[in-house]
């Protein structure tokens, strides 16, 4: 489990609470299934608890580490393994189409390849979990499976269903791009030093729903940001910031949604229907 402190708050040198339970590491990698022929991207390998197993099992492994010293240590450790590549960098700045479409080795830049969709695995820092997921979703056509370990409360939010306390923008966005499964939870004792929180492992099978729902990705996600801006407000009050109230109420009626409902109670299907209705009404008013 990486540090749970937010940006701007002084925290220990990146490295914080490292997974030390080898049995847990094996169990997490098991979630990926047979990876003997797969390309796997590991986010934030740290001291390499997962990397050790991944390096043995994966057809090819790309480990992305922000900390320079840790990246250097891992690169040295796996220098004799041509299937393992360690990149020093911030995952939020990685262009995955470039990284995944090349072959490691001296002719890497001259031999671009288009591999099968890659698997992703990582122990994500709490304070940038959302940012990392959004970055991965931006390149969703490059991946087919994402296995992440995050703080248990964050996992609850990602996997939450509409109408529950934890459901919000993170839940909706993740479930627009993937089928989310919460698998198991690890205690603080699986890490050193032990954190004050439990950590949960999630499996996300990439399966974007935009075409099925009949909505454009960028515009619909922006709509969700507006609709879910304040969970304690009603849907109407949240949407007033971007749409005329008359149009909102007309679209709600068209979609069969009560005007006093709160956004987190609506399924993605209902949200998509409401969005389409608003877009149609806006088009009619301009025409």
DOKOL-922978 format. One record per residue: y, z, x of N, C-alpha, C, O, CB in turn; residue in three letters. Coordinates in steps of 0.02 Angstrom, whole numbers, padded with zeros to 5 digits, always signed. Glycine has a CB too. Example, Ala and Ser with C-alpha at 12.3 -4.5 7.8 and 13.67 -1.06 7.14 Angstrom:
-00284+00390+00660-00225+00390+00615-00165+00390+00660-00166+00423+00712-00224+00452+00565ALA-00112+00354+00642-00053+00357+00684+00002+00394+00645+00057+00402+00670-00030+00286+00704SER
//
This chain:
-00060+00000+00042+00000+00000+00000+00061+00000+00044+00070+00045+00084+00001+00060-00048UNK+00104-00050+00036+00165-00052+00076+00217-00005+00047+00207+00024-00006+00192-00123+00079UNK+00273+00003+00082+00325+00049+00061+00349+00035-00009+00353-00023-00029+00383+00046+00109UNK+00365+00087-00047+00389+00079-00115+00465+00087-00120+00492+00090-00175+00355+00128-00161UNK+00499+00092-00064+00571+00101-00066+00607+00035-00077+00582-00018-00058+00596+00133-00002UNK+00665+00039-00108+00702-00021-00127+00747-00044-00070+00763-00004-00025+00743-00008-00189UNK+00769-00108-00072+00814-00134-00021+00877-00091-00017+00902-00067-00068+00832-00207-00035UNK+00902-00082+00044+00963-00043+00052+00948+00030+00066+00992+00067+00088+01006-00049-00010UNK+00886+00052+00053+00866+00120+00067+00828+00121+00133+00781+00082+00142+00822+00149+00009UNK+00849+00164+00178+00817+00165+00243+00744+00184+00236+00727+00233+00202+00853+00215+00290UNK+00701+00146+00266+00628+00158+00260+00595+00149+00327+00625+00121+00373+00596+00110+00208UNK+00534+00174+00334+00498+00167+00397+00489+00095+00416+00494+00051+00373+00431+00202+00394UNK+00477+00082+00477+00469+00015+00504+00413-00021+00467+00354-00014+00483+00454+00017+00579UNK+00432-00060+00416+00388-00102+00376+00321-00070+00363+00297-00070+00306+00378-00167+00411UNK+00291-00045+00412+00224-00022+00411+00206+00041+00380+00153+00045+00412+00203-00019+00472UNK+00205+00082+00353+00203+00130+00299+00132+00155+00282+00105+00196+00319+00234+00100+00238UNK+00103+00130+00229+00039+00158+00207-00015+00103+00212-00021+00061+00168+00044+00185+00134UNK-00053+00106+00266-00101+00052+00279-00169+00067+00250-00193+00124+00253-00107+00039+00353UNK-00201+00016+00222-00268+00023+00197-00316+00038+00255-00317+00001+00304-00290-00042+00159UNK-00354+00091+00249-00400+00111+00303-00472+00114+00278-00518+00121+00319-00380+00178+00332UNK-00483+00110+00213-00550+00115+00184-00583+00046+00189-00566+00000+00152-00546+00139+00110UNK-00631+00039+00236-00663-00025+00247-00703-00048+00187-00708-00108+00173-00708-00022+00308UNK-00732+00000+00151-00768-00018+00090-00723-00047+00037-00741-00094+00002-00804+00043+00063UNK-00663-00018+00031-00614-00044-00017-00591-00113+00003-00581-00157-00039-00554+00004-00022UNK-00582-00124+00069-00561-00190+00093-00613-00243+00075-00595-00298+00053-00550-00188+00169UNK-00676-00227+00084-00730-00273+00067-00730-00287-00009-00739-00344-00030-00799-00244+00088UNK-00719-00236-00048-00718-00242-00121-00661-00287-00144-00670-00328-00190-00713-00174-00154UNK-00603-00281-00112-00545-00322-00130-00559-00395-00113-00545-00439-00154-00481-00297-00093UNK-00585-00408-00054-00599-00477-00033-00654-00507-00077-00653-00567-00091-00620-00480+00041UNK-00701-00465-00100-00754-00490-00144-00726-00523-00207-00757-00569-00234-00799-00432-00164UNK-00668-00500-00229-00637-00527-00291-00622-00602-00284-00619-00637-00334-00572-00488-00307UNK-00613-00625-00222-00598-00696-00211-00660-00740-00223-00653-00800-00232-00573-00706-00141UNK-00719-00709-00223-00780-00749-00231-00801-00781-00165-00783-00757-00111-00771-00802-00284UNK-00837-00836-00169-00860-00873-00110-00801-00911-00080-00776-00959-00111-00918-00921-00128UNK-00780-00891-00021-00722-00924+00011-00742-00960+00075-00700-00975+00117-00667-00872+00026UNK-00806-00973+00082-00831-01004+00144-00801-01073+00156-00797-01095+00214-00906-01008+00142UNK-00781-01107+00103-00752-01174+00110-00678-01174+00089-00647-01227+00085-00791-01225+00069UNK-00650-01115+00077-00583-01110+00048-00529-01096+00100-00542-01069+00153-00582-01056-00004UNK-00469-01117+00082-00409-01098+00120-00380-01036+00086-00366-01036+00027-00356-01156+00122UNK-00372-00983+00125-00347-00920+00099-00281-00902+00134-00276-00908+00195-00399-00863+00109UNK-00232-00882+00094-00168-00859+00121-00165-00784+00111-00169-00760+00055-00107-00895+00087UNK-00156-00747+00166-00148-00674+00161-00075-00656+00171-00044-00676+00220-00192-00637+00212UNK-00048-00619+00124+00022-00598+00127+00025-00527+00154-00005-00481+00126+00056-00603+00058UNK+00063-00517+00208+00072-00451+00236+00009-00418+00261-00010-00365+00236+00103-00407+00185UNK-00025-00448+00310-00088-00418+00335-00080-00351+00369-00127-00312+00373-00120-00465+00383UNK-00020-00336+00395-00009-00272+00427-00055-00261+00486-00054-00300+00534-00018-00216+00377UNK-00096-00209+00483-00142-00194+00537-00209-00230+00530-00254-00221+00571-00155-00120+00541UNK-00215-00271+00478-00272-00315+00474-00334-00289+00439-00389-00312+00453-00291-00335+00540UNK-00327-00241+00393-00386-00214+00359-00422-00268+00318-00483-00273+00320-00366-00156+00313UNK-00384-00308+00282-00413-00363+00244-00428-00423+00289-00477-00459+00279-00367-00385+00186UNK-00385-00433+00338-00392-00490+00383-00460-00491+00418-00489-00544+00428-00336-00489+00435UNK-00484-00433+00436-00548-00428+00472-00604-00459+00431-00645-00496+00458-00565-00354+00487UNK-00606-00445+00366-00658-00473+00323-00643-00546+00307-00689-00587+00306-00664-00433+00258UNK-00581-00562+00294-00561-00630+00278-00578-00678+00335-00601-00734+00323-00486-00633+00261UNK-00566-00656+00396-00578-00699+00454-00651-00717+00461-00668-00770+00487-00554-00664+00518UNK-00695-00673+00437-00767-00686+00441-00789-00733+00384-00835-00774+00393-00807-00620+00437UNK-00757-00727+00327-00782-00762+00267-00747-00827+00251-00778-00874+00226-00777-00716+00208UNK-00682-00832+00265-00642-00889+00241-00654-00953+00283-00666-00950+00343-00568-00872+00243UNK-00652-01009+00248-00656-01072+00284-00596-01081+00330-00602-01107+00385-00660-01131+00235UNK-00539-01058+00306-00477-01058+00346-00432-01004+00320-00428-00994+00259-00442-01128+00344UNK-00399-00968+00364-00355-00912+00344-00286-00921+00375-00279-00932+00435-00386-00845+00366UNK-00235-00915+00333-00166-00913+00356-00138-00844+00337-00132-00828+00278-00123-00971+00325UNK-00122-00804+00387-00095-00737+00375-00020-00738+00389+00001-00759+00443-00131-00684+00419UNK+00020-00716+00341+00093-00717+00348+00117-00645+00354+00111-00605+00307+00126-00752+00287UNK+00145-00629+00412+00168-00561+00426+00241-00561+00447+00262-00599+00491+00124-00529+00481UNK+00280-00517+00417+00351-00513+00431+00366-00476+00496+00411-00494+00533+00387-00479+00374UNK+00327-00424+00510+00339-00383+00569+00317-00420+00633+00259-00440+00639+00302-00315+00563UNK+00363-00428+00680+00349-00467+00740+00293-00438+00782+00249-00475+00805+00412-00473+00782UNK+00294-00372+00792+00243-00341+00834+00174-00347+00803+00125-00361+00837+00260-00268+00848UNK+00170-00336+00738+00106-00341+00704+00080-00413+00704+00020-00425+00713+00111-00315+00633UNK+00125-00460+00695+00105-00531+00697+00079-00549+00766+00029-00585+00772+00164-00577+00678UNK+00113-00524+00817+00091-00538+00886+00023-00508+00900-00020-00541+00930+00143-00511+00936UNK+00012-00447+00877-00053-00414+00887-00109-00451+00852-00163-00460+00880-00050-00341+00863UNK-00096-00472+00790-00146-00509+00753-00161-00577+00785-00218-00598+00788-00124-00518+00680UNK-00108-00610+00808-00117-00676+00839-00161-00669+00902-00203-00711+00915-00048-00707+00858UNK-00149-00616+00940-00189-00604+01001-00262-00588+00981-00309-00612+01013-00159-00547+01043UNK-00269-00546+00930-00336-00525+00909-00380-00583+00886-00440-00583+00897-00329-00475+00852UNK-00348-00634+00854-00386-00690+00828-00373-00755+00866-00383-00810+00840-00369-00700+00754UNK-00352-00748+00928-00335-00807+00968-00396-00851+00982-00388-00911+00996-00304-00785+01034UNK-00455-00822+00979-00515-00862+00992-00549-00887+00928-00604-00914+00930-00565-00820+01033UNK-00515-00878+00872-00542-00901+00808-00499-00958+00782-00445-00945+00756-00545-00842+00756UNK-00521-01020+00789-00480-01078+00769-00468-01083+00694-00427-01123+00672-00512-01140+00794UNK-00504-01043+00655-00496-01046+00582-00442-00998+00557-00425-00998+00498-00562-01030+00548UNK-00414-00958+00603-00364-00909+00584-00297-00926+00614-00291-00937+00675-00385-00838+00606UNK-00246-00929+00572-00178-00942+00594-00133-00885+00571-00133-00868+00511-00151-01012+00568UNK-00095-00856+00616-00050-00801+00599+00022-00827+00604+00044-00849+00657-00061-00739+00646UNK+00058-00824+00549+00127-00846+00547+00173-00785+00543+00163-00742+00501+00140-00893+00489UNK+00223-00783+00585+00274-00731+00580+00330-00757+00535+00360-00808+00550+00301-00710+00650UNK+00343-00723+00480+00396-00746+00436+00397-00707+00371+00353-00668+00355+00387-00819+00421UNK+00450-00720+00334+00460-00689+00268+00429-00734+00215+00449-00792+00209+00536-00676+00254UNK+00382-00708+00178+00347-00748+00128+00395-00778+00077+00380-00830+00046+00294-00707+00093UNK+00452-00745+00066+00501-00770+00017+00536-00833+00041+00568-00867+00002+00552-00716+00002UNK+00529-00848+00106+00561-00908+00133+00510-00962+00152+00529-01014+00178+00602-00890+00194UNK+00447-00949+00140+00394-00996+00160+00392-01056+00112+00390-01047+00051+00326-00960+00162UNK+00391-01116+00140+00380-01177+00101+00305-01190+00102+00279-01217+00151+00422-01239+00129UNK+00271-01170+00050+00198-01173+00051+00172-01245+00052+00117-01257+00077+00171-01138-00010UNK+00210-01292+00025+00186-01361+00028+00183-01386+00100+00138-01424+00118+00232-01408-00014UNK+00230-01364+00141+00229-01382+00211+00173-01345+00249+00136-01375+00287+00296-01368+00244UNK+00169-01280+00237+00120-01239+00273+00049-01258+00256+00006-01259+00300+00132-01166+00258UNK+00035-01272+00193-00033-01285+00171-00056-01356+00183-00116-01370+00183-00041-01268+00099UNK-00009-01402+00193-00027-01472+00199-00031-01496+00271-00024-01555+00286+00024-01515+00163UNK-00044-01450+00316-00051-01470+00385-00114-01438+00414-00140-01390+00387+00011-01450+00426UNK-00136-01467+00469-00197-01443+00503-00177-01402+00563-00133-01422+00601-00242-01502+00523UNK-00209-01344+00572-00193-01305+00632-00219-01340+00694-00268-01378+00690-00222-01232+00627UNK-00188-01328+00750-00208-01360+00812-00151-01400+00841-00098-01404+00811-00268-01406+00799UNK-00161-01430+00900-00108-01465+00936-00081-01527+00900-00024-01547+00912-00133-01486+01003UNK-00120-01557+00854-00097-01616+00819-00076-01600+00747-00074-01644+00705-00150-01669+00819UNK-00061-01536+00734-00050-01514+00666+00005-01553+00631-00002-01572+00573-00032-01442+00665UNK+00060-01567+00665+00116-01601+00634+00103-01675+00623+00138-01709+00586+00179-01592+00675UNK+00051-01702+00657+00037-01773+00653-00019-01789+00604-00033-01847+00589+00018-01800+00721UNK-00051-01736+00578-00108-01747+00535-00101-01710+00469-00140-01664+00456-00172-01726+00570UNK-00052-01728+00427-00043-01692+00364-00104-01701+00319-00134-01754+00316+00020-01717+00328UNK-00121-01647+00285-00177-01650+00239-00156-01620+00172-00107-01583+00167-00237-01612+00268UNK-00193-01637+00120-00182-01607+00055-00246-01572+00034-00290-01603+00004-00160-01661+00002UNK-00252-01507+00051-00314-01472+00036-00321-01454-00037-00275-01465-00077-00317-01409+00078UNK-00378-01428-00054-00388-01401-00121-00340-01342-00130-00318-01313-00080-00462-01379-00133UNK-00324-01324-00192-00279-01266-00202-00304-01205-00164-00364-01192-00162-00273-01250-00277UNK-00258-01169-00135-00276-01112-00094-00283-01048-00136-00258-01044-00192-00224-01101-00039UNK-00318-00999-00107-00321-00932-00135-00268-00890-00099-00252-00902-00041-00393-00899-00128UNK-00240-00841-00134-00191-00795-00105-00217-00724-00112-00244-00706-00164-00121-00803-00138UNK-00207-00684-00061-00226-00613-00064-00173-00573-00027-00146-00597+00023-00297-00601-00035UNK-00159-00513-00050-00110-00474-00014-00099-00405-00044-00110-00394-00104-00045-00510-00011UNK-00076-00360-00002-00056-00293-00021+00021-00294-00023+00053-00291+00029-00084-00237+00030UNK+00049-00299-00083+00120-00314-00090+00164-00252-00092+00146-00202-00123+00132-00355-00153UNK+00221-00254-00058+00270-00199-00062+00297-00195-00133+00315-00246-00163+00327-00209-00011UNK+00302-00134-00159+00325-00124-00228+00393-00156-00240+00403-00190-00290+00328-00050-00244UNK+00440-00144-00193+00509-00163-00208+00521-00238-00208+00573-00261-00231+00553-00132-00157UNK+00472-00278-00184+00481-00351-00189+00420-00385-00221+00409-00445-00213+00493-00381-00120UNK+00380-00346-00258+00323-00375-00292+00344-00433-00338+00315-00487-00335+00286-00322-00333UNK+00395-00421-00379+00418-00473-00425+00442-00534-00388+00426-00591-00407+00475-00446-00470UNK+00479-00524-00334+00506-00580-00296+00449-00622-00265+00452-00683-00264+00553-00555-00241UNK+00399-00588-00239+00343-00624-00208+00304-00663-00261+00285-00721-00249+00296-00575-00171UNK+00291-00632-00318+00255-00667-00371+00294-00729-00395+00265-00782-00405+00242-00621-00430UNK+00359-00721-00403+00399-00778-00425+00397-00834-00373+00396-00893-00391+00472-00756-00437UNK+00397-00816-00309+00392-00866-00256+00325-00903-00260+00323-00964-00253+00401-00833-00187UNK+00272-00866-00271+00206-00897-00277+00203-00941-00339+00174-00996-00337+00152-00843-00280UNK+00232-00918-00394+00232-00958-00455+00272-01023-00447+00256-01074-00477+00260-00918-00514UNK+00323-01019-00405+00363-01079-00391+00320-01134-00361+00332-01193-00371+00422-01062-00343UNK+00268-01113-00323+00222-01160-00292+00154-01157-00327+00102-01163-00294+00214-01144-00216UNK+00154-01147-00392+00092-01135-00428+00042-01192-00422-00019-01182-00428+00107-01122-00501UNK+00066-01252-00410+00020-01309-00403-00018-01307-00336-00064-01347-00326+00059-01375-00408UNK+00001-01262-00292-00033-01256-00227-00088-01204-00227-00128-01200-00180+00018-01239-00174UNK-00092-01163-00280-00140-01108-00282-00183-01110-00345-00162-01138-00396-00103-01041-00278UNK-00242-01080-00340-00283-01074-00401-00302-01001-00416-00323-00986-00471-00346-01115-00393UNK-00294-00957-00366-00314-00888-00376-00271-00842-00333-00260-00856-00274-00389-00878-00359UNK-00246-00789-00363-00205-00740-00327-00235-00671-00338-00243-00649-00395-00130-00743-00350UNK-00250-00636-00284-00276-00568-00288-00226-00523-00251-00214-00532-00191-00347-00561-00257UNK-00197-00476-00287-00146-00433-00257-00160-00360-00271-00188-00342-00323-00076-00452-00283UNK-00140-00318-00223-00142-00246-00233-00070-00222-00236-00030-00235-00191-00182-00210-00176UNK-00054-00186-00289+00015-00161-00300+00011-00090-00326-00042-00065-00343+00054-00208-00349UNK+00068-00058-00329+00071+00009-00359+00044+00006-00430+00059-00041-00467+00144+00036-00358UNK+00006+00056-00450-00028+00055-00515+00020+00043-00573+00004+00006-00619-00065+00120-00526UNK+00078+00074-00571+00125+00066-00625+00150-00006-00630+00164-00031-00685+00184+00113-00616UNK+00156-00039-00574+00178-00109-00573+00121-00154-00600+00133-00201-00638+00198-00132-00502UNK+00060-00138-00581+00003-00175-00607-00001-00169-00683-00017-00217-00718-00063-00149-00576UNK+00014-00109-00709+00014-00099-00781+00065-00144-00815+00053-00171-00869+00029-00026-00798UNK+00123-00152-00783+00175-00195-00811+00154-00269-00809+00165-00305-00857+00241-00186-00772UNK+00125-00290-00754+00105-00361-00748+00052-00378-00800+00052-00433-00828+00078-00375-00677UNK+00005-00332-00812-00051-00345-00857-00037-00325-00929-00079-00337-00973-00112-00309-00832UNK+00020-00296-00943+00035-00270-01010+00034-00324-01063+00053-00382-01050+00102-00235-01010UNK+00012-00306-01123+00011-00352-01179+00072-00343-01223+00101-00288-01224-00054-00343-01220UNK+00093-00395-01259+00151-00389-01304+00142-00331-01353+00087-00319-01379+00162-00455-01342UNK+00196-00295-01365+00194-00239-01412+00179-00173-01379+00182-00121-01412+00144-00252-01464UNK+00162-00173-01314+00148-00110-01279+00210-00088-01240+00256-00127-01229+00088-00118-01232UNK+00210-00025-01220+00268+00004-01187+00286-00032-01122+00345-00039-01106+00255+00077-01172UNK+00236-00055-01084+00249-00084-01018+00267-00158-01019+00286-00186-00968+00189-00074-00975UNK+00261-00190-01077+00272-00262-01080+00346-00278-01070+00390-00246-01099+00248-00291-01147UNK+00359-00328-01027+00428-00347-01013+00430-00415-00980+00383-00454-00985+00463-00295-00970UNK+00485-00430-00945+00494-00495-00915+00441-00510-00862+00416-00567-00859+00563-00499-00883UNK+00423-00461-00821+00372-00472-00770+00305-00489-00803+00270-00534-00780+00365-00409-00725UNK+00288-00453-00856+00225-00467-00892+00225-00538-00919+00178-00577-00908+00214-00417-00949UNK+00280-00556-00954+00284-00621-00987+00281-00678-00936+00247-00727-00946+00348-00626-01028UNK+00318-00670-00881+00320-00723-00830+00252-00732-00798+00228-00788-00791+00373-00706-00777UNK+00220-00677-00779+00154-00681-00747+00104-00714-00794+00063-00755-00772+00129-00611-00726UNK+00107-00696-00858+00058-00722-00906+00074-00793-00929+00033-00825-00961+00054-00676-00965UNK+00134-00817-00913+00150-00888-00923+00116-00932-00871+00097-00989-00884+00226-00899-00922UNK+00108-00904-00811+00081-00943-00755+00007-00930-00743-00027-00971-00712+00119-00927-00693UNK-00019-00874-00766-00087-00856-00747-00122-00813-00799-00090-00780-00841-00087-00820-00681UNK-00188-00812-00795-00229-00765-00834-00236-00704-00791-00264-00707-00736-00299-00796-00854UNK-00211-00647-00816-00206-00586-00776-00262-00538-00793-00275-00524-00852-00138-00553-00787UNK-00295-00512-00741-00347-00461-00750-00332-00402-00704-00322-00409-00644-00418-00491-00734UNK-00331-00343-00734-00325-00282-00694-00396-00258-00679-00434-00244-00725-00284-00226-00731UNK-00414-00253-00615-00484-00243-00596-00502-00171-00580-00546-00142-00612-00500-00285-00537UNK-00471-00141-00530-00488-00073-00511-00429-00041-00475-00382-00074-00454-00551-00071-00467UNK-00433+00026-00468-00379+00064-00438-00404+00103-00378-00460+00130-00379-00347+00112-00490UNK-00363+00107-00326-00380+00144-00266-00337+00207-00261-00278+00205-00279-00371+00100-00203UNK-00366+00261-00238-00329+00324-00231-00287+00324-00167-00298+00283-00123-00377+00384-00231UNK-00240+00370-00162-00199+00375-00101-00241+00384-00038-00220+00363+00016-00151+00433-00107UNK-00299+00415-00044-00341+00430+00015-00369+00367+00048-00396+00371+00103-00398+00475-00006UNK-00362+00310+00015-00387+00247+00045-00338+00220+00096-00351+00169+00129-00399+00195-00009UNK-00280+00254+00104-00227+00230+00148-00208+00284+00198-00223+00343+00189-00166+00209+00108UNK-00175+00262+00252-00149+00309+00301-00079+00288+00322-00069+00230+00342-00196+00314+00363UNK-00030+00333+00317-00036+00397+00282-00043+00388+00207-00021+00336+00181+00024+00442+00298UNK-00073+00435+00171-00083+00428+00099-00016+00424+00062+00027+00466+00073-00125+00486+00072UNK-00006+00373+00020+00056+00369-00019+00054+00419-00077+00004+00453-00087+00066+00297-00046UNK+00108+00423-00113+00111+00469-00170+00089+00436-00235+00093+00465-00289+00181+00497-00178UNK+00067+00374-00230+00048+00336-00290-00022+00306-00281-00047+00299-00225+00100+00281-00304UNK-00052+00288-00338-00115+00250-00336-00098+00176-00333-00043+00155-00349-00158+00265-00399UNK-00146+00136-00311-00136+00064-00304-00190+00028-00345-00248+00048-00345-00138+00042-00230UNK-00170-00025-00380-00217-00063-00421-00223-00134-00397-00175-00163-00370-00195-00061-00494UNK-00282-00163-00406-00295-00232-00386-00297-00276-00448-00331-00261-00497-00363-00237-00347UNK-00259-00331-00445-00255-00379-00499-00282-00447-00476-00275-00465-00417-00183-00387-00524UNK-00313-00483-00522-00333-00552-00509-00295-00597-00558-00298-00587-00618-00411-00562-00516UNK-00260-00646-00530-00222-00694-00571-00252-00763-00560-00249-00791-00505-00146-00692-00553UNK-00280-00791-00613-00306-00859-00610-00251-00906-00634-00231-00904-00693-00372-00867-00653UNK-00226-00949-00590-00169-00992-00607-00187-01039-00664-00235-01078-00660-00147-01032-00544UNK-00148-01035-00717-00159-01078-00776-00094-01081-00815-00087-01049-00868-00218-01050-00821UNK-00044-01120-00791+00021-01123-00824+00015-01144-00897-00026-01187-00914+00067-01172-00787UNK+00056-01114-00941+00050-01125-01012+00108-01165-01042+00111-01174-01103+00045-01059-01048UNK+00152-01190-01001+00213-01222-01026+00198-01284-01069+00228-01293-01122+00258-01242-00968UNK+00151-01325-01047+00134-01385-01085+00102-01366-01152+00118-01394-01204+00087-01430-01045UNK+00057-01317-01149+00024-01293-01209+00075-01265-01260+00068-01277-01320-00027-01239-01192UNK+00125-01229-01234+00175-01199-01278+00231-01247-01297+00273-01233-01340+00205-01138-01244UNK+00233-01305-01264+00283-01355-01280+00353-01336-01259+00402-01349-01294+00283-01368-01353UNK+00359-01304-01200+00424-01281-01175+00433-01301-01102+00384-01303-01065+00432-01205-01184UNK+00495-01316-01081+00508-01330-01010+00511-01265-00971+00540-01216-00994+00574-01370-01001UNK+00481-01264-00912+00473-01202-00874+00539-01167-00859+00548-01109-00877+00437-01216-00810UNK+00584-01201-00827+00646-01169-00804+00686-01142-00862+00710-01085-00860+00688-01219-00764UNK+00694-01182-00913+00735-01162-00971+00703-01105-01010+00737-01060-01034+00748-01222-01016UNK+00637-01107-01017+00603-01055-01055+00605-00988-01019+00613-00936-01051+00531-01076-01070UNK+00597-00989-00953+00600-00927-00916+00671-00897-00920+00678-00836-00925+00580-00938-00842UNK+00721-00940-00918+00789-00914-00926+00799-00884-00995+00833-00833-01002+00841-00970-00914UNK+00769-00915-01045+00771-00888-01113+00739-00819-01116+00765-00773-01147+00736-00937-01162UNK+00681-00811-01082+00647-00747-01081+00690-00694-01046+00691-00636-01067+00580-00753-01046UNK+00725-00713-00994+00769-00666-00959+00822-00639-01006+00839-00580-01005+00801-00699-00897UNK+00849-00684-01047+00900-00664-01096+00869-00621-01151+00896-00569-01169+00934-00725-01126UNK+00813-00643-01177+00781-00609-01233+00756-00539-01214+00757-00493-01256+00723-00650-01260UNK+00734-00531-01152+00706-00468-01130+00754-00428-01086+00733-00382-01050+00642-00480-01092UNK+00817-00445-01089+00867-00414-01046+00870-00338-01056+00872-00300-01008+00935-00444-01057UNK+00871-00316-01119+00875-00244-01135+00820-00229-01185+00823-00249-01243+00946-00225-01164UNK+00769-00193-01162+00710-00181-01205+00726-00139-01266+00692-00146-01317+00656-00148-01164UNK+00776-00097-01263+00791-00054-01320+00832-00089-01374+00840-00063-01429+00829+00008-01296UNK+00856-00148-01358+00895-00185-01407+00848-00230-01448+00793-00247-01426+00949-00227-01373UNK+00872-00250-01506+00833-00297-01545+00840-00367-01514+00884-00379-01474+00857-00298-01619UNK+00795-00411-01533+00796-00479-01508+00862-00513-01523+00890-00548-01481+00738-00520-01538UNK+00886-00503-01584+00950-00534-01604+01006-00513-01558+01045-00554-01534+00967-00516-01678UNK+01011-00448-01544+01065-00423-01502+01061-00449-01431+01112-00461-01399+01065-00347-01503UNK+01000-00456-01405+00992-00483-01338+01013-00557-01335+01045-00578-01287+00920-00475-01314UNK+00994-00595-01386+01007-00667-01385+01079-00684-01399+01101-00740-01385+00963-00701-01434UNK+01117-00637-01428+01188-00650-01443+01228-00670-01382+01280-00703-01387+01220-00589-01476UNK+01204-00649-01323+01240-00665-01261+01240-00740-01247+01282-00764-01209+01210-00627-01203UNK+01192-00777-01276+01185-00848-01259+01185-00895-01319+01193-00955-01311+01122-00858-01221UNK+01175-00867-01380+01171-00911-01438+01212-00883-01496+01220-00822-01501+01097-00919-01460UNK+01240-00925-01539+01275-00902-01598+01227-00864-01644+01170-00884-01652+01308-00961-01636UNK+01250-00810-01673+01206-00769-01715+01177-00809-01774+01119-00798-01793+01244-00709-01741UNK+01216-00853-01802+01192-00893-01858+01131-00935-01838+01083-00940-01876+01249-00940-01884UNK+01134-00964-01778+01078-01004-01753+01017-00960-01740+00961-00979-01753+01097-01042-01690UNK+01030-00900-01712+00975-00854-01697+00937-00836-01760+00876-00839-01762+01001-00790-01663UNK+00974-00818-01812+00942-00796-01875+00906-00855-01908+00853-00845-01939+00994-00766-01923UNK+00934-00914-01903+00901-00973-01932+00836-00988-01895+00786-01005-01925+00948-01035-01930UNK+00838-00982-01828+00778-00995-01788+00724-00942-01800+00665-00958-01802+00796-00998-01713UNK+00746-00880-01809+00698-00826-01824+00663-00839-01890+00602-00831-01895+00734-00759-01826UNK+00701-00860-01940+00672-00875-02005+00623-00933-02000+00569-00932-02030+00727-00891-02056UNK+00642-00984-01962+00600-01043-01953+00535-01025-01917+00482-01053-01932+00637-01096-01913UNK+00539-00978-01870+00480-00958-01832+00440-00903-01866+00387-00884-01841+00501-00935-01763UNK+00464-00878-01922+00429-00824-01958+00432-00758-01923+00384-00720-01923+00358-00844-01969UNK+00490-00743-01891+00498-00682-01853+00551-00638-01887+00604-00663-01907+00519-00697-01780UNK+00537-00574-01895+00584-00528-01926+00647-00521-01883+00641-00519-01822+00552-00458-01938UNK+00706-00518-01913+00768-00513-01875+00777-00446-01839+00817-00442-01792+00826-00525-01920UNK+00741-00395-01860+00749-00329-01829+00697-00315-01775+00693-00259-01749+00745-00274-01881UNK+00657-00365-01757+00603-00355-01709+00630-00349-01638+00682-00378-01621+00552-00412-01714UNK+00595-00311-01598+00613-00306-01527+00573-00358-01488+00516-00373-01504+00599-00233-01499UNK+00604-00385-01436+00574-00442-01400+00505-00428-01373+00461-00471-01375+00619-00463-01344UNK+00495-00367-01347+00430-00352-01315+00372-00352-01365+00314-00349-01344+00434-00286-01280UNK+00387-00355-01430+00334-00356-01480+00309-00427-01493+00258-00436-01527+00359-00325-01544UNK+00344-00477-01467+00327-00547-01482+00279-00576-01431+00287-00566-01370+00390-00589-01486UNK+00230-00613-01455+00185-00649-01410+00222-00708-01379+00275-00728-01403+00122-00674-01448UNK+00193-00736-01326+00224-00795-01295+00225-00854-01343+00271-00895-01341+00186-00813-01231UNK+00175-00859-01387+00174-00913-01436+00234-00907-01483+00266-00957-01498+00108-00912-01475UNK+00247-00847-01507+00304-00836-01552+00370-00848-01515+00417-00877-01543+00302-00765-01581UNK+00374-00825-01452+00435-00835-01413+00448-00909-01402+00505-00932-01405+00429-00798-01345UNK+00394-00947-01389+00401-01018-01378+00424-01053-01442+00467-01098-01440+00336-01049-01353UNK+00397-01032-01499+00418-01061-01563+00491-01047-01577+00528-01090-01601+00375-01033-01619UNK+00513-00986-01561+00583-00968-01570+00628-01009-01524+00680-01033-01545+00594-00893-01557UNK+00607-01016-01462+00646-01056-01414+00653-01128-01438+00708-01156-01436+00613-01054-01345UNK+00598-01158-01459+00601-01227-01483+00647-01233-01543+00683-01283-01550+00531-01252-01501UNK+00645-01182-01586+00689-01183-01644+00762-01180-01625+00804-01216-01653+00672-01126-01691UNK+00778-01137-01578+00848-01131-01554+00872-01195-01522+00929-01216-01534+00854-01073-01505UNK+00829-01225-01481+00847-01288-01449+00859-01342-01501+00907-01381-01496+00793-01311-01399UNK+00815-01345-01552+00823-01395-01604+00887-01385-01644+00921-01433-01661+00763-01394-01651UNK+00902-01323-01661+00963-01308-01699+01025-01323-01658+01075-01348-01685+00963-01234-01721UNK+01022-01308-01593+01080-01323-01550+01091-01398-01546+01148-01421-01547+01069-01294-01478UNK+01037-01437-01542+01042-01509-01540+01071-01536-01605+01113-01581-01604+00973-01540-01526UNK+01047-01509-01661+01072-01532-01727+01147-01517-01734+01184-01557-01762+01033-01498-01784UNK+01168-01458-01710+01240-01440-01718+01284-01485-01676+01341-01499-01696+01251-01366-01697UNK+01258-01509-01619+01298-01554-01577+01298-01625-01605+01346-01663-01598+01272-01554-01504UNK+01242-01641-01639+01237-01709-01666+01275-01718-01730+01276-01772-01758+01166-01727-01677UNK
//
